Amino acid sequence: MSEHSKIEWTDATWNPVRGCTKISPGCRHCYAETFAERFRGVAGHPYEQGFDLKLVPEKLLEPLQWARPKTVFVNSMSDLFQAGVPDYFIVAVATVMSLANWHTFQVLTKRSDRLKHLLSTKLRMIAEDQPHIWWGVSVEDTKYGLPRVKHLQQAPANMRFLSIEPLLEDLGQIDLKDISWVIVGGESGPGARPLRASWVKSIRAQCREAGVPFFFKQWGGFHKSKTGRLLDGQLYDEFPERHSGVVPSRERRDSLTKQLGNTFQLSFGLA
């Protein structure tokens, strides 16, 4: 876990899966791939295999041991719903999130069709009506991004959110029905594609009309620190209400960790 994430809308990250593949224009300048590939071939490094897909079962139980409640971005260095991740592993991740209900978990994907399918089937009894698990989709344009919104709306979930980053074009009218939060941001780093203020303001206006909290993450660009986060001279750091449980005692957390570890070992052969 990264104890103090630099991502503006979360506290920490948890990566039981590493690596991913590109599937749409929003992936072109993937920050996670750039970071991971720097360490390809470095013996003993977590990203010795670069950005190749890797399951990390030894990290599955970590949130059960964190005593201080956190907002946790799940798989900041991957996509939980990519084809190479087995259903059983996704079920294991969801089971941990369900039990560790003193945290708030943020799950973000571009594979919205699989998200919809699994939330409607294998994950339904585990994750349905869990207010501390936030399910989100990435949206970058109208062709690839907006269809993901429809999949998310069709999936049974208590809390749904959109990460509209990197925003690559004017999205027009967005259906915000049953959406509880919207994040908007531009692309950053070398080769960053431009973000127009009119695109951002259109989404802000739609969020205002729909009563949806609006979070503006960044303008982006090659030096995002110079362009900043102000929109019309104002910071937009709005969040939906969090609904987290009470932190169990150390003894109870240890017991949950042991029991669930045994279950995973018996059911999936996970260490």
N, C-alpha and C positions, 0 to 999 in steps of 0.2 A: 504494500500500500504506500502511496505517496501521502504522508501525513498532512502536508499543506499544499494542496494543488494550486497551480497558478491559473487554472481555469476559473473565470470570474463567477460562475454560477454554481460552483460546488465546493465542498470542503476537502474531499479526499478522493482518490481513485482506487479501484480494486480490479485486478486483471487476472482472473482465472483462465483467460484465453489470451494468447498473443498472436499477432499477425493477421493479415487480411488480404483481399484481392480487390482490384478496382472494378466497379460496375457502372459508374455513371460520371458525368462531368464534374460533380462535386468532389470526386476522388483524385482529380488530376494532380494536385499539389498536396497530397496527404501528409500532414505534419507527423503522424505516427510512423509512417513508412520512412520518412526522412531521418527521424531520430533512430529508429531501429537499425536501419542499414549502416549507420555509422559504426556499429559494433559487430557487424557480420565477421565471423572468423576469430573474434576475441575470446579465447578459451575461458570458460567459466562465467562469462557474462550472461545475464538473462536473455540478451538478444544476440547470442553467439550465432544463431541461425537467421539473423536478420529479421525480415518481416514475414518469414514463412509461418504458416499456421502451426500453432503449438498449444495443446491443452496443458494446463498447469494445475493438476488436481490437488497438489500440496497447498495451494492457496485457497481452496474452496471454503475451508472452515474459518478463515481469518476473521470475518466480521463478528462471529460469535464471541470472540475474545476482546473486542474493542469495547471498553467500558464507557467511554464518553460518546454520547450520541453524535453522529455525523451525517451530513448529506454526502452520499457516495455515488460517484459516477462509475457505473459498472462497465468494464472493458473499454476504457479510454484508448487502449492500444489495439483494439480489434472490433469485431462485430459479432455479438453472441449468436446471431441468427444466420450466419453464413453457412453455406452448404456443407462445409467440412466439419462442422461441429455436430456431433451426434445428438439426437433427441435426448438421450439419457443424461448427457452432460448439462444440457439446458435445464432439464428438470432438476438436477442437483443444484445448480446455481439458484433457481427459483425457490427451491426448498430452503436454502440457507437464508435468502432474503426474507422469506415468509416468517421464519423463526426469529430472525434478528430484527424484530419490529421496533426497536428503540432507535434504529437508524432510518433515514430516508434514502431509498435507492433510486437512481436515475438510469434507466436502460434506454439506449438510443441505437437505432438501426436504420439501415437503408434497405434491408430485406423485409419489407413490410408484409409481403404475402405470406412468408413463413411465420412472422410474428402473429398475424391474424389467425393462421391455421392452428398454431400451437396454443395460443390463448383460448381458442375455441374448443380445444381437445385436451391434450396431455397436461397443460398448465392450468386448466380452468379451475379445478378443485384446489390448486395450490395458491394461485395468485388472484383469483377473482375477488373483487370487493376488498382488496388489501390497499388501504389508503396511503401506506408508506412506500409502496412500490409505484414509481412513476414510469409509464411506458411512453416512449417518444420515437418519432421518425425524423430523419434528416430531409430537408427540403431545400433544393438549390435552384430549381427552375420549374417551368410548367410541364415539360414533357416527362421528366423522371420524378420530380418532387411531389407535385400535387396528387398524382395517383396514390402515393404512399399515405397521404392524409385520409383518403377514403378507406384504405385498408385499416388504418388505425381506428377510425370511427366505427368500423364494423366489428372490431375485436372487443370482446367483453373485458372491460377494465374499469377501475375506479377513477384513475387519474391518467389523462393523456396530455402529452405536450409535443410541441414542434420546435425543432432546432433549425431555423432558417439560416443556415450558414454552411458554406459561403453563398450569400445571395448573389446570383449571377444575372438576374434580369427582373423586369417588372412582372410580378406574379398575377396582377389583376385582382379580381375578386376571389378571396379564399373562403371556403366553407369552414367556419370556426365552431360549428355545432359540436358540443361535447368535448371541446378542447379547453383545457384548464390553464395553459401557460404557453407563451410564445417567446422564443429567444431569436434575435436577429443579429447577424454579424457579417462583416466583409472578410474576404480572404487576406491572409497575411503572408509575408515572406517573399523570397525571390519569385518573380513571375506572377505575383498576385494580380488577379483580374479586378477591374474597378467596381466600386459600389456607388450607385447614384443615390443622392439624398431623397429624391422623389419616390424611389422604390421603398425606402425605409419608412418614410412618412405615411405612405399609403397603408402599410401594414399596421403602423401605430394607430392610425385613424380607425381601421377596421377592428383592432383590439379594443379601442375605446368604446366603439359602438356595441360590441358584443360583450363588454365587461370582462375581458380576458387580460390577466396581468401580462405586461410587456417588459421584456428585458433586452436592452440594447448592449451587446457585448463589445463591439469595436467597429471602427471604420476600416481597419486593416491597412493594407499596403505593405511596401517593403519594410518600412520602419513603423510598426503599428503603435509604438509608444509616442510617436510624434503626431499621429492623426487622432489618437485618443478615443474617448468613449462618449463625448458630449453630443447630444442631438438637440439642436436649437438652444444650446447653452445649458442643457440640463442632463443629469444622469438619470437613466431609467434602469433601476435595479429592482423591479417588481417581481415578487414571487407569489405563488399560490400558498394557501395555508398548509402548514405541515401537520400531520397527524401521526405522532410517534408514540410507541408504548413506553412503559417504565423499564429502566435498565435492571435486569435481574442481578442477584448477588453473584460474586465470583464463583461460589460453589455451584450455583445453578448454571452459569455459563459454561463452566468446566464439564458439568454433567451433560448438557446439551451437545457440546463439542464431541465428547466421547461417544454418546449414543448415535449421533448422526454419522460420525466417522465409521462406526461399526456397520451402520445401515448401508452406507455407500460402498464399503468393502464387500459386504455380502451381495448387494444388488448389482453393483457395477464393476467390482474389482478395482475400485479406486483406493489408492493409499491414503 
